[in-house]
Amino acid sequence: DQITRKDAHNFTVPKRCVSVREPYSAERRKAASERAKAAGYQPPVRKSSS
C-alpha cells in the first residue's frame, strides 16, 4: 500500500544551503552541558499552554 499526501510540495534547494553533520556524540553533549552549567546558563522558561 502507498500513502499519498494531498498538497505535498517538492523543493529544489541549492547544495550550498544545506549542511549535513554527524550527530553530537554523548561525550560532546555531556561536555557542552557541563560548560553551560558552569557558565550559569539557564534554559528559557516555557510558557504553560492554557
N, C-alpha and C positions, 0 to 999 in steps of 0.2 A: 504494500500500500504506500501511496505517496501523499504527503500533506502539502497542499499548496496554500500560500498566503495570498490574500486579496490585497491589492495595492502595495505589493512589495516593490522595492526600488533597488537598482544596481548603480553603483557609482564607480567611476574610474578615478583613482587618486594617484597623483604623481609619487613615484617611489621616494623622492626626497622628503615627502611629507609624512612618511611612515617610519617609525622606529620600532624594531623588534629586539628585545633584550631577554637575557636569561632571567628567570625569577630570582628574587633575593634568596640566598641560602639562609638556613636557620641561624647560622652563626652571624651573618651580616645583619639580619633583622634584630637579633638579640643585642649586638653591639650598638646599633642605631638607637634602640630603645634605652639602653643604659646611658648613652650620651645625652639623649633628650631628658631623661630623668635627672642626670647630674646638672644639666643646664637649667633645670627648673621649668621645663616646658610642660604646660598643661593643655590637653586637647580641648577644643571648644565644647561648650556645654550645649547639648542638643535640646532643642525646644520640644516640649511634650506635645504630642498631637492630641487635640481635643475633639 
